[in-house]
Amino acid sequence: MQESLAKIDTTGVQLLAISTDNLEGPAALAAGRGYKFPILYTSLDTSVPESYGVFNLFGDGLASASMFLIDENGEVAWQSIGKNYTHQVGAAEIIEQVNKLG
C-alpha cells in the first residue's frame, strides 16, 4: 500500500486507517511495514467505527476491515465493508475508485 500512496497523493485524497486495537498492535504493524499514513486508534471509544456502521459486525467487538472514500463535500462517495476481519482492498482498486471521483 505504501508504494501506491504517491499515486493516491497526486489525487488530493488522504488515506487514513481506523483501528479498534490497542496502540501496540497497529503501531507495530505500521512501523514494521513503513506506513506513512495516519492510523487513528479508537480502542477506548468505538463511536467512529459505530458511526460508519462497521463496529462489531461479526460479534467480535472490533471494527470490520473497511475502506471509505469521502468526497470534497464530506459525503461517503465509495465504500468497501469487510466481509471478515482480514478483508483488505488492494491499492489498485482504491486508486481506480479515486480516479472515478474525478
C-alpha positions as CSV (number, residue, x, y, z in Angstrom):
1,M,0.0,0.0,0.0
2,Q,2.8,2.4,0.9
3,E,4.1,2.3,-2.7
4,S,0.7,3.3,-4.0
5,L,0.4,6.3,-1.7
6,A,2.4,8.5,-4.1
7,K,-0.3,7.9,-6.8
8,I,-3.1,8.5,-4.3
9,D,-1.4,11.7,-3.0
10,T,-1.5,13.2,-6.5
11,T,-5.3,13.0,-6.4
12,G,-5.6,15.1,-3.3
13,V,-7.2,12.2,-1.4
14,Q,-5.8,11.4,2.0
15,L,-5.7,7.9,3.3
16,L,-6.4,7.1,6.9
17,A,-6.7,3.9,8.8
18,I,-9.0,3.3,11.8
19,S,-8.3,0.6,14.3
20,T,-10.1,-0.7,17.4
21,D,-6.9,-2.5,18.6
22,N,-4.9,-1.2,21.4
23,L,-2.0,1.1,20.4
24,E,0.7,-1.6,20.4
25,G,-0.7,-3.7,17.6
26,P,-1.4,-1.2,14.9
27,A,1.7,1.0,15.8
28,A,4.0,-2.0,15.5
29,L,2.4,-3.0,12.2
30,A,2.7,0.5,10.8
31,A,6.3,0.8,11.9
32,G,7.2,-2.6,10.6
33,R,5.8,-2.0,7.2
34,G,6.9,1.6,6.9
35,Y,3.4,3.0,6.6
36,K,3.4,6.8,6.4
37,F,-0.3,7.5,6.5
38,P,-2.2,8.3,9.7
39,I,-3.7,5.5,11.8
40,L,-6.5,6.6,14.1
41,Y,-6.9,4.5,17.3
42,T,-10.3,4.0,18.9
43,S,-9.7,1.2,21.4
44,L,-11.4,3.1,24.2
45,D,-14.0,4.9,22.1
46,T,-15.9,2.9,19.4
47,S,-18.0,5.8,18.3
48,V,-16.1,6.3,15.0
49,P,-16.5,2.8,13.6
50,E,-20.0,2.7,15.0
51,S,-20.9,5.9,13.1
52,Y,-19.7,4.2,9.9
53,G,-21.7,1.1,10.7
54,V,-18.6,-1.2,10.8
55,F,-18.3,-1.9,14.5
56,N,-18.9,-5.5,15.8
57,L,-20.3,-6.8,12.6
58,F,-19.0,-10.3,13.4
59,G,-19.7,-10.2,17.2
60,D,-16.0,-9.7,17.9
61,G,-16.0,-6.2,19.4
62,L,-13.8,-4.9,16.6
63,A,-14.2,-2.6,13.6
64,S,-14.6,-4.5,10.4
65,A,-11.7,-4.0,7.9
66,S,-13.4,-1.4,5.7
67,M,-12.5,1.4,3.3
68,F,-14.3,4.6,2.7
69,L,-13.6,7.4,0.2
70,I,-15.1,10.7,1.3
71,D,-15.8,13.4,-1.4
72,E,-15.0,17.1,-1.1
73,N,-18.5,17.7,0.4
74,G,-17.7,15.3,3.3
75,E,-20.0,12.6,1.9
76,V,-19.2,8.9,1.6
77,A,-18.5,8.5,-2.2
78,W,-17.4,4.9,-2.1
79,Q,-17.1,2.1,0.5
80,S,-15.9,-1.4,0.9
81,I,-17.3,-3.1,4.0
82,G,-15.1,-6.0,5.2
83,K,-16.6,-9.5,4.8
84,N,-14.4,-10.7,7.7
85,Y,-11.7,-9.2,9.9
86,T,-8.9,-9.9,7.4
87,H,-10.7,-8.3,4.4
88,Q,-8.5,-5.8,2.6
89,V,-8.9,-3.7,-0.5
90,G,-6.0,-3.6,-2.9
91,A,-4.3,-0.3,-3.7
92,A,-5.2,-0.7,-7.4
93,E,-8.9,-0.8,-6.6
94,I,-8.6,2.3,-4.3
95,I,-6.8,4.2,-7.0
96,E,-9.4,3.2,-9.5
97,Q,-12.2,4.4,-7.3
98,V,-10.3,7.7,-6.5
99,N,-9.9,8.3,-10.3
100,K,-13.7,7.7,-10.8
101,L,-14.3,10.5,-8.3
102,G,-12.5,12.8,-10.7
